[in-house]
Amino acid sequence: MSLGSHNLYSKRQGGFTISSSSANLDIKSWLDPQEMKEKLGRLIAIESVVENGHTESLVVEEILTWCRLDGFVPEVIEVSGGRPNVLLEFQGSHPGPVLLFEAHSDTVTAGDPSAWTHSPFQLTVEGDRLYGRGTADTKGNLVAAYLGIRAFRAATRGDFPGTIRFLVPVDEEGMMSGIRHFIATGRAVDIDAAICCEPEDLQICVSQKGALRVRVEIYGKMAHGAMPLTGNNPLPLMARFLAAVQEEELVQQKQVGFDRYLGWPSITPTEIRAPLNGPSGFNVVPDAVAVSLDIRTVGDQSHAELLHRLQSRLDQIIENANEDLKSGHVKDLRSRLEEPVEPGIYSGKVVLIDERPVTRTPSDHPLVQSVAGAVEHCLGQPAIYAGVPGATDGTWLWAAGIPIVTTGAGGRFVPHQVDEWVSLRQLMDTAEIYAQAAYRFLTFTEMPVQGG
């Protein structure tokens, strides 16, 4: 064990205190790159892609096998049918803070397997690169966290203050039901800080973008494609709305500006469906159309105000279209039809599906400083601070009052692409950094100070 100097400001229930020292564990001798590859290979072979009809249950079974062999006694928590969280913890020799590591068990779809150079659900090793769906996001970091925690236990022999917990939740790539269930069932109330294990190229991400998932629906009247005047086609209105969305994105970017960690806010259309129910037809005017908006926020953007502005833009488009039905060009065209047409009206709504806040952990927080110290020790270079361009399970931990740092192996722009890969060397560094960060945080956060 080597000792150095390090300053941490620890916030406990009673107030603030400062402690000045630092320690590093001998972690490398407890880590084996071959084991890293073997464990990751077993997880990559498990297609935990919910969109393809699978669940995360087999990933959990694999982790339970590791735990049994290593003497951990994990808790399995069913979130929904066939979708269990797994939680393991071990306590030190005396009281102290509680630190959580979190890495999800699901992955996104691989898309078209023929677009991959390597099989997406078989680990392929080419030099330092490990290929496969989930290698970076985030099964590689899951394995690194597990092996780092195990190495921490071996190196300390249990002589440390506080508690380490490791949570593997389901559904991070979806509605994040795993972490929500974990918080809702009271399992997070005593957690002092959390490290979210995600592919961030070992940058220290102290903030995350907020997120809104919004569906915008416009309703018209069904008709024959050859006789469009007998109906009200909602598609042209949706085209106008999408143009208005682009305008609103520019307004938001000008108002909010560029965030040094998170970049620009965005409003991105991602899916469009017409009609909403039943099959479509090439010669059928749909009665309704819906678009999905993936909205990412930064800084002090008000989610409520943004939703109100989108609804106002939609209302104006619909109002203009309905005026045209009553007295405009469309009314004039319909007046020349052989039979009168009931004009009907257009309508629409903005539906909030999900909302996640912007997060930011102060750079002088003990968790941030602990991870930074571990990165500098392990990599021999200054830590790089950044922000998560998306949202993670950590969003909900932060919303529950738990400071978070997000970091891990893997390129920041690699997830969700074909030929996903991660560096084996970086995974090994990540395992050591997780262990060193835990030791720094637990060792140098003092007991509560009365008053203050």
Secondary structure by P-SEA (a helix, b strand, c coil): cbbbbbbbbcccccbbbbbbbcccccccccccaaaaaaaaaaaaaccccccccccaaaaaaaaaaaaaaaccbbbbbbccccbbbbbbbccccbbbbbbbbbbbcccccccccccccccccbbbbcccccccccccccaaaaaaaaaaaaaaaaaacccccbbbbbbbcccccccaaaaaaaaaacccccccbbbbbcccccccccbbbbbbbbbbbbbbbbbbcccccccccaaaaaaaaaaaaaaaaaaaaaaccccccccccccccccccccccccccccccccbbbbbbbbbbcccccaaaaaaaaaaaaaaaaaaaaaaacccaaaaaaaacccccccccccccccccbbbbbbbcccccaaaaaaaaaaaaaacbbbbbbbcccccaaaaaaaaccccccccccccccccccbbbbbaaaaaaaaaaaaaaaaaaaaccccccccc
